[in-house]
Amino acid sequence: MQAVKYARASSVDEAITLLRDGGDTARVLAGGTDVIVQARERRRHIELFVDIKHIPELTSLTHGGDGGLTVGAATPLYRIYGDTEVVRRFPALAEATHVIGGKAIQGRASLGGNLANASPAADSIPAMIVLAGVARVAGPGGTREVPVAEFCSGPGRNVLQPGEFITSIHFPPPAAGSGQAWERFIPRNEMDIAVVNAATYLAFDGDVVTEARFALGAVAATPLSVPAAAAAVVGRRLTDETIAAAAEAARQTATPISDMRGTVRQRKHLVGVLTEHVIRRAVERARA
């Protein structure tokens, strides 16, 4: 592993200063489960780690009075899926965070780190997209907000500017009577990278879908929002035909590659299968 300096930030302003002074070779250490491996394998040239896990607001998990949720960027995953209110109101997020790595990884890894890492196969990002997550970003120029759906710009790349980092991710309250779900396919039972993952959020007025969001992972250069699948169901009752139309729209949107985990043909097929699965589970939750 390359020689790396370490600095512990005690405030957001101090972290900004350390990152700015460190330049292009400084990186945030939120959990480190990805970036430390990248440094060890020399896939990234890093000279300084700025540890943000000791900034209280960055390791918080807050339920708003309106039913929304704000997760500090360095909050470990086990606190997310272990929170009863998250499980009840944001089950797609609980499902996605529960399967990232093993227990040891979940004690360190964070939503902010998963998002900033910008892996096309990231498990949490499709869930965050359908839940309308917004990343709050701090940097030398002040603070700004970036929808999760617009955050990743390519494999391992994102919209963060020099000196910027994610401080939290906010999710608005789910609508009454809405449903959501997340699912993935992997070759093994655990601790593997998804061949495909999929998520959806559906809101209803009676039996008619009034709002829908779909997202996919591991089938393009970035995690994908799929508006074409939403257009197939919004304003309609969910039937086998409309569900199949949404699944087909998702299949058409996906642009996967073949690699050691799966082929283009397999991934295209799985996109349709998982899209149907998450729709039906979201409907069950909405009715419950």
Legacy VTK file of the C-alpha trace (Angstrom):
# vtk DataFile Version 3.0
C-alpha trace
ASCII
DATASET POLYDATA
POINTS 288 float
0.000 0.000 0.000
1.183 3.534 -0.765
2.213 5.802 2.123
-0.808 7.846 3.222
-1.188 10.625 5.769
-4.193 10.697 8.100
-6.076 13.665 9.559
-9.117 13.584 11.819
-11.607 16.401 11.220
-13.734 17.571 14.137
-16.016 19.859 12.127
-17.307 20.291 8.587
-15.269 23.480 8.167
-12.090 21.725 9.285
-12.738 18.869 6.843
-13.209 21.370 3.995
-9.917 23.056 4.864
-8.035 19.753 5.039
-9.440 18.582 1.707
-8.747 21.919 0.042
-5.169 22.011 1.296
-4.647 18.360 0.384
-5.591 18.953 -3.238
-6.366 16.224 -5.741
-4.703 13.485 -3.684
-6.843 14.040 -0.560
-9.864 11.793 0.015
-12.621 11.643 2.588
-12.609 8.643 4.915
-16.252 8.038 5.804
-16.039 4.287 6.321
-13.049 3.403 4.197
-14.321 0.021 3.046
-13.825 0.979 -0.614
-11.261 3.789 -0.630
-8.728 1.996 1.581
-8.826 -0.996 -0.760
-8.360 1.337 -3.731
-5.324 2.919 -2.064
-3.871 -0.453 -1.090
-4.223 -1.757 -4.643
-2.938 1.561 -6.036
-6.073 2.085 -8.107
-6.206 5.643 -6.724
-3.272 7.869 -5.860
-4.083 9.093 -2.347
-1.717 11.027 -0.098
-4.154 12.134 2.620
-7.212 10.580 4.260
-9.537 13.067 5.971
-11.555 11.154 8.583
-15.072 12.609 8.985
-16.462 9.952 11.322
-15.802 12.132 14.361
-18.059 14.969 13.190
-21.298 14.407 15.172
-23.788 15.600 12.546
-22.183 13.339 9.942
-22.881 10.197 11.983
-26.494 11.060 12.831
-29.774 9.516 11.772
-32.700 11.913 12.162
-36.426 11.430 11.582
-38.132 14.715 10.783
-41.494 15.746 12.156
-42.913 15.473 8.635
-41.808 11.835 8.336
-38.697 12.554 6.305
-35.294 11.039 7.038
-31.815 12.563 7.107
-28.816 10.239 7.267
-25.360 11.624 8.020
-22.881 10.723 5.302
-20.673 8.716 7.685
-23.479 6.944 9.585
-22.669 3.206 9.526
-25.083 0.993 7.624
-26.049 -1.182 10.589
-27.697 1.825 12.239
-29.857 2.368 9.162
-31.291 -1.110 8.727
-31.378 -1.531 12.512
-33.666 1.480 12.998
-37.303 0.398 13.390
-38.662 3.597 11.812
-36.430 3.165 8.759
-37.629 -0.420 8.377
-41.257 0.712 8.667
-41.178 3.847 6.505
-38.193 3.258 4.197
-38.035 -0.527 3.741
-36.260 -0.294 0.370
-33.377 1.517 2.061
-33.286 -1.022 4.884
-33.238 -3.894 2.389
-30.381 -2.428 0.359
-28.158 -1.484 3.298
-28.660 -4.850 5.006
-26.848 -6.770 2.250
-23.829 -4.551 1.567
-20.817 -6.653 2.559
-20.885 -8.590 5.818
-21.417 -7.515 9.424
-17.898 -6.162 9.795
-18.271 -4.025 6.667
-21.668 -2.746 7.808
-20.100 -1.499 11.023
-17.970 0.925 9.010
-19.496 1.427 5.546
-21.863 4.355 5.012
-24.436 5.684 2.549
-22.261 8.694 1.839
-19.286 6.500 1.040
-21.370 4.174 -1.141
-22.716 7.137 -3.098
-19.367 8.939 -3.471
-17.716 5.698 -4.623
-20.175 5.784 -7.556
-19.982 2.115 -8.467
-22.429 1.214 -11.269
-23.361 -1.859 -9.194
-23.793 -0.032 -5.868
-26.660 -1.616 -3.947
-27.836 1.448 -2.049
-27.958 3.956 -4.913
-31.041 2.613 -6.760
-32.908 2.559 -3.427
-31.844 6.147 -2.742
-32.915 7.209 -6.238
-36.476 5.876 -5.944
-36.800 7.394 -2.477
-35.977 10.801 -4.033
-32.797 11.116 -1.994
-30.897 14.403 -2.096
-27.217 14.595 -1.182
-26.172 17.657 0.780
-22.663 18.689 -0.213
-20.224 21.037 1.530
-17.100 22.567 0.071
-14.965 25.695 -0.254
-17.753 27.422 -2.195
-20.435 26.735 0.411
-23.162 24.104 0.468
-25.392 22.742 -2.271
-27.876 19.942 -2.853
-27.642 17.275 -5.546
-30.375 14.699 -6.260
-28.942 11.210 -5.928
-30.278 10.438 -9.419
-27.875 13.085 -10.809
-24.869 12.403 -8.584
-22.928 9.705 -10.458
-21.278 10.766 -13.709
-19.518 7.536 -14.691
-17.926 4.408 -13.227
-16.230 5.598 -10.040
-16.921 9.244 -10.928
-19.305 11.803 -9.457
-20.181 15.495 -9.523
-18.142 16.497 -6.457
-15.776 19.405 -7.073
-12.303 19.693 -5.451
-12.630 20.100 -1.702
-16.301 19.034 -1.647
-17.779 16.084 0.229
-21.207 14.719 1.140
-22.428 15.706 4.600
-25.835 13.985 4.598
-28.532 12.456 2.436
-32.143 13.537 2.912
-35.250 11.553 1.991
-38.709 13.185 1.892
-41.592 11.421 3.658
-43.202 8.635 1.628
-46.796 9.380 0.650
-49.582 7.760 2.653
-50.534 4.465 1.068
-47.361 4.251 -0.991
-45.144 1.196 -1.351
-41.491 0.576 -2.138
-39.145 -2.343 -2.631
-35.558 -3.221 -3.543
-34.105 -6.501 -4.773
-30.929 -7.840 -6.353
-29.602 -10.972 -8.011
-26.188 -12.300 -7.005
-24.412 -15.599 -7.768
-23.831 -16.338 -4.072
-26.016 -15.863 -1.006
-24.096 -12.938 0.478
-21.064 -10.650 0.226
-21.129 -10.471 -3.564
-21.555 -7.740 -6.164
-24.961 -7.550 -7.807
-25.441 -8.891 -11.304
-28.521 -6.639 -11.369
-30.374 -4.722 -8.682
-33.678 -2.903 -8.945
-35.868 -0.632 -6.843
-39.244 1.055 -7.117
-41.488 3.508 -5.285
-45.224 3.616 -6.077
-47.918 5.966 -4.775
-51.636 5.387 -5.325
-54.999 7.080 -5.390
-57.264 4.120 -4.876
-56.085 1.557 -7.406
-54.503 4.085 -9.765
-50.781 4.806 -9.681
-50.230 8.540 -9.171
-46.448 8.549 -8.806
-43.754 6.040 -9.679
-39.973 5.900 -9.624
-37.794 3.055 -10.863
-34.031 2.556 -10.697
-31.544 -0.109 -11.730
-27.972 -0.977 -10.836
-25.187 -2.933 -12.573
-26.698 -2.468 -16.046
-25.083 0.787 -17.238
-22.117 3.063 -16.592
-24.002 4.543 -13.617
-26.997 3.474 -11.533
-30.026 4.331 -13.664
-33.280 6.133 -13.071
-35.888 4.643 -15.419
-38.590 7.229 -16.247
-39.900 5.092 -19.107
-40.961 2.406 -16.633
-42.709 5.034 -14.514
-44.539 6.345 -17.593
-45.839 2.827 -18.244
-47.750 2.717 -14.942
-48.582 6.295 -13.857
-52.256 7.091 -14.368
-53.115 3.418 -14.725
-54.242 0.521 -12.590
-51.589 -2.115 -12.071
-52.450 -5.207 -14.057
-50.302 -7.979 -15.438
-50.174 -5.987 -18.670
-49.051 -2.686 -17.162
-46.504 -4.444 -14.948
-45.130 -6.229 -18.007
-44.967 -2.902 -19.862
-42.926 -1.361 -17.036
-40.589 -4.372 -17.026
-40.121 -4.110 -20.782
-39.392 -0.380 -20.513
-36.745 -1.162 -17.904
-35.224 -3.831 -20.146
-35.037 -1.383 -23.039
-33.376 1.259 -20.847
-30.667 -1.063 -19.544
-27.345 -1.058 -21.410
-25.354 -3.774 -19.619
-22.035 -5.359 -20.500
-20.890 -8.954 -20.274
-18.335 -9.686 -17.572
-17.341 -12.439 -15.149
-20.624 -12.055 -13.218
-23.092 -12.154 -16.089
-23.790 -11.663 -19.782
-25.733 -8.922 -21.525
-28.528 -11.376 -22.269
-28.735 -12.585 -18.664
-28.743 -9.071 -17.280
-31.446 -7.889 -19.673
-33.593 -10.833 -18.616
-32.975 -10.174 -14.934
-33.913 -6.501 -15.303
-37.404 -7.547 -16.376
-37.734 -10.204 -13.695
-36.565 -7.963 -10.844
-38.662 -5.020 -12.026
-41.789 -7.181 -11.868
-40.757 -8.487 -8.441
-40.249 -5.051 -6.892
-43.520 -3.748 -8.353
-45.519 -6.588 -6.833
-43.798 -6.258 -3.441
-44.341 -2.508 -3.436
-48.028 -3.067 -4.125
-48.265 -5.509 -1.222
-46.682 -2.970 1.103
-48.917 -0.173 -0.101
-52.000 -2.294 0.581
-50.695 -3.281 4.002
LINES 1 289
288 0 1 2 3 4 5 6 7 8 9 10 11 12 13 14 15 16 17 18 19 20 21 22 23 24 25 26 27 28 29 30 31 32 33 34 35 36 37 38 39 40 41 42 43 44 45 46 47 48 49 50 51 52 53 54 55 56 57 58 59 60 61 62 63 64 65 66 67 68 69 70 71 72 73 74 75 76 77 78 79 80 81 82 83 84 85 86 87 88 89 90 91 92 93 94 95 96 97 98 99 100 101 102 103 104 105 106 107 108 109 110 111 112 113 114 115 116 117 118 119 120 121 122 123 124 125 126 127 128 129 130 131 132 133 134 135 136 137 138 139 140 141 142 143 144 145 146 147 148 149 150 151 152 153 154 155 156 157 158 159 160 161 162 163 164 165 166 167 168 169 170 171 172 173 174 175 176 177 178 179 180 181 182 183 184 185 186 187 188 189 190 191 192 193 194 195 196 197 198 199 200 201 202 203 204 205 206 207 208 209 210 211 212 213 214 215 216 217 218 219 220 221 222 223 224 225 226 227 228 229 230 231 232 233 234 235 236 237 238 239 240 241 242 243 244 245 246 247 248 249 250 251 252 253 254 255 256 257 258 259 260 261 262 263 264 265 266 267 268 269 270 271 272 273 274 275 276 277 278 279 280 281 282 283 284 285 286 287
